[in-house]
Amino acid sequence: MMSTKRKIRTFISVLMLLFMVTNIVGCGADEKQNTDQTAKEDQAEKEDSDQEHEKAVKVEDGTMSENSTVIAVGQTPVTYAEYKMYYYFMQNQYDELLGDQVWKQSSSSDKTIGQEAIEDVLRMIIQVKVICKQAEVLGISLEADEKEDADYNAQKLCESLDEKTKQDAMITTQQMITIFEENRLAEKVYNVTTGASDVIGGVGESTAYRVLLLFKKAGDDKEKVRQSMEKLQQKIASSNKSFYAYARQESDLDEVETIIGSLDGRKNLWMQVTALKSFVVSPVIEEQDGFYIAMVVEKPNEEINTEYRNSVVTDRQTEAFQKSYEEWASRYDVDVSESLLS
């Protein structure tokens, strides 16, 4: 089971950063728009080279009102009310799942989960604002039907909330509409940007295995770890206890089950996996990051190959987009009110 902290981070990324998730089926969508967009991006890059670095507007500290500016992305201000609405989305879901006491628990750092959640929400808002500013540079905007869909969903959500909830979270229909429109626009920027990049090359013929992995990091004394893994492998191979149980107990990985494919950078692991019979414990496999023991639970088939190809394309798209985002974000000063961070 994932730690509470990881669950919260996963939920946040799925909730507000939908533009970071796509699949291989959607890669061909808006093909004409993506072709046109390449030319727009070339022009935008030329214009951006002359673009001045945008200084942040002043944020407010101390007692906050709904109209107080608490975050600034360049000249774009974010009010306390807007921040509260973003925080509501995350807090409401996890209060229902885990109870409101989860926010007071300590995470793996010296902060509480609640404090880390605030920082995650701030990052979300900043990312959406940066991407929406870039949308203007690239000439990307919502079509009428896209705007209508976002507005409808925002209004339906507001209608579903009671007055006390809306008052406590400073929720208004107009601000909710703005948030939905901006997130839909951010998603569109992601799709257009990644759709214009070549991330599918070599993926179509890749194959994959579903495996269970037990992993130990190499550490400072690599030979000692190797010997320890050799002994563990012999114990597992001769035991009636399941490999899954050993992996859950001994592995340095959070997840035991994963997919290993032909495009994986761990070539020794890949070669060993392809040679294994199903449900047979592998010998110890050395990679640069450490040592593995593997067990194949499902060999290549249409379903698992598609799942793997989708995952590779998604990872490549995300990586390409993150590089673009880092460049965009570098053009703006960002400031956050100390009152939020404290």
N, C-alpha and C positions, 0 to 999 in steps of 0.2 A: 504494500500500500504506500502511496506517495505521502510524504510529510504534509502537514497542514499548510506549511509555507508554500510548497510546490503546487498544491491544489489551488491556492489563492492566486498565485502567479499565472497558472494555466487558465483559470477562469477569466482573469482580467484580460489576458491577451485574446481570448476567444470573444469576450463580450464587446470590447471597444475597438479592437484592432483587427476586424474581420478582413481588412485589406491585406493582412499578412498571411492569409490562408487561401489557397486556391488549389486546383487540381489539373491533371493533364487534359481532361475533357474541355476545360474552359480556356485552354491556351490558344485555340483557334478563333475564339470569339472576337468580334469587332476587328476583323482582319483589315478591312479597308481603313478603319479609324487608326489602327496601329501603324499602317504604312504612312498615312498622312502625318501621324504624330512624330515619326522619325524626323521628317523635315522640320516640323515645329520645334523639336528638341534641339536640332542643329542651330536653328535661328536663336532659340532661347539661350543656348550656351554662349553664342557670340554676344548677345545682349548682357548676359550675366557677368561676362568678363569685365564689363565696364560698370557693373552694379556696385554701389557703395554698400559697405557693411551697415546693417540697420541697427541702430542703438535702441535699447529697450526703454519703453516709457516707464515712468516712476510707479512703483508698487507701494501699497500702504501697509503699515504695521499697526499694532495696537488693536483696539476694539474694531470688529468688522461689521459692516452693514451689507445688505444684499448688493449694493452697487459699488462696494469697495473693490479697487483693482488689486488682485492678489497674485496674479501671474502676468508677466509680459513677455511676449515673443516678438522681439523687435517693436514695431509700433502697434502691434495687436494686443489689446488688453483683455484679460479674462477676469470677470467679476467673481466675487465670493459666491453669489447665487449660482453661477454656472459651475464652479468648482463643487459646490454642495450637491448639485444634481448628478454630476459624474460619480461622486463618492457614493451617492444613494444607490446607483445601479449595482455597484460591487457589494456594498455593505448589506443591502437587503437580501441578496441571494445567499450570502454566507451566514447571516443571522438565522435564516430558515434552515440551512443545512447543518450548521455547527453550534448555533446559539451565540448570544452576544458576548459571552465570556471569552470567546476565542481571541478577541482583539487585545486582551490583556496578557496573553501568554507570550513567553519569550520565544524568539526565533533563534536561528543558529548564530546570529550576531548579538550585539549588546542592546538591541532594540526589541520592542514588542512587535507582535504581528500587526497590531493596529498602526504603529508608527511606520512600518515598512509598507503597509497598504496605502497610507497617505502618499508616500514617495512614489509608489507605483501609479497612483491616480494622477499625480503631477506629471509624471513622464508621459502618460497617455494623452493628457490634454496638450502638452507641448508638442508631441508628435503630430497630433491631428492638426494643430494650428500651423506648424511648419509645412505640412503636406498641402494644406489648403492654400497657403501663400504660394507654394510652388505651382499649384493648379492654375493660378492666375498667370504666372509666368509662362506656363506651357500652353495656355489657352484652352484648358480643360474645364468644362462646366457641366452641370446636370441638365439633361434633356427634360422636357416638360413632364413626361411620364415618370422619369426617375424622381423628380422633385415631388410630384403628386403622390407617389408611393411612399416616400420618406415622410411627407407631411401627414398622410393618412395614418401611418403606423405611430407617429408621435402623438397625434390626437387621440387615437384609440388607447394608448398607454395612459395618457393623462386622464381620460374618462374612467379608467379602471381603478384609479387611486382615490382614496378617501381624502377629505379636506385636511385632516390633521397631518397625514403623511406629506401632502403637498406643501403645507405650511412649514413643517419641520425641515424638509429638504429644499425649501425655497423653489418649488417646482411651479413653473408657469407654462402654459401651452405654447406660447411663442418661443420661449427659450428651449423647450423640448424640441420644437420643430427645427430650430437652428442647429441643435446638437445632432439630430438625426440627419439633416441635410449635409452637415460637414463630414460626418462619418461616412455617409454614402459617397460623397465627393472624394474622400480619402481612399475609399475602396476602389473607386473608378481610376484614380491616379495610379494606384498600385497595378490594377489590371492593364491599363494602357502602357505603363512603363515596362512592366515585365513582359507583356505581350510583344513589345517591340524588340526585345532582346532574344538572342539565340540561346535557349537553355535546354532544348529538346535533343540536340545533337548527340547521337550515340545511345540514347535511352531506349529507343523503341525495340531493340533486340536483346536487352538485358534480361537476365533471369535471376531468380532468388530462392533462398531456402528459409524456412522458418526454423529458428534454433533456440535452444536454451544455452545461456552462457554463464560461466563462472569466471570472473576476472579478478586478478590481483595486480595493482600498480607495481611497476618495477622498483620504485623507491631508490634509496641511496645504495643499498646492498642488493644488487640485482641477482647475484648468485645465490644468496640466501633465500630470496623469494622463489627462485627457480626450484631449489631443493624442496622447499615447503610445498610448492604446487605439485611436484612429482610425487611426494608422499600422499598428498590429498587425492591425487588422481588414482593412485593404486587403491586407496581406501574406498573411494567411490565405486571403482570398477568391480570390486569384490563384495560390495555391500548390497543388501536387500532394500535399503533406504533409497527413496527416489532421488534422482539427480536434481530435480527441482527443489527439493527440501535442502539439499546441500548448498545449492546455488543461492537460495534465499538467505541462508545462514552465513555463508562464507564470502560471497562476492562483494567487490567494491562498487559494483554497478547498482543503480537504484532499481532497474528493471531486469528481470531474469530472461523473459522471452523477447526476442527481437527478430528482425529480418536481415539476413546477410545477402547481398547481391553482387553481381559481377562487376559493378562499378565501385565497390568498396575499396578504400585505400589500404585496408589491411590484407595484403595479398596472401600472406602465409595462412591467415585464418580462412580466407576464401578457398584456397586450394585444399586445405584439410577438410573443410565442410563438404566440398564437392566429392571427396573421396569416401566420406563416411556413409555407412549404412544407417538407416533410421533407428533411433533409440539405442545407439551404441555410444559409449563414452569415448571421446577422442583422447589422444595423447595430449600432453601439454604443448601449447602452441605459443611461440614467442613472437611478439610484435614490438614495435618501438615504444609503445605506451605501457607494456607489461606482458603478462602471461594469461592465456585463456585455456579453458577446458570447455568443449562444446558438445552438444547433442542435437542431432537433426530430428525435428518432430514433423516436418512437412517438406516434401521435395517440390521442385518447380512445377507449377501448374498455372493455368490461365488466371485464376483469381489472385494467387500470391504474386505472380509476375506483375500484374496490373497494379496491385497495391504498392509494390516496390517502385515501379516506374513513376507512379503518382507522387510517392514520397520524395524521390530524387528530384523530380521537376519542381516540386514545392520548395525543397531545400535550396535549389539553385536560384529559383525566383526570389526567395526571401533574401538570399545572400546578395544577389544583384541589386535588389531594392534597397537593402540596408546600406550598400556602398553609395547609392544615389542619395539616400536620405542623409547620410553623414555629410555629404557635400552641401546639400541644401541647408542643413541646420547650421553649418559653419558661417552662413551669411547673416545670422541674426544673433544679437545679444539676447539672453534669456535671464529674467530675474523673477524670483519667487519671494513672497512675503515671509519674513521670519516668523510671523504669527502662525502660519500654517505648519512650518517645519518644527516649531516648538510644541 
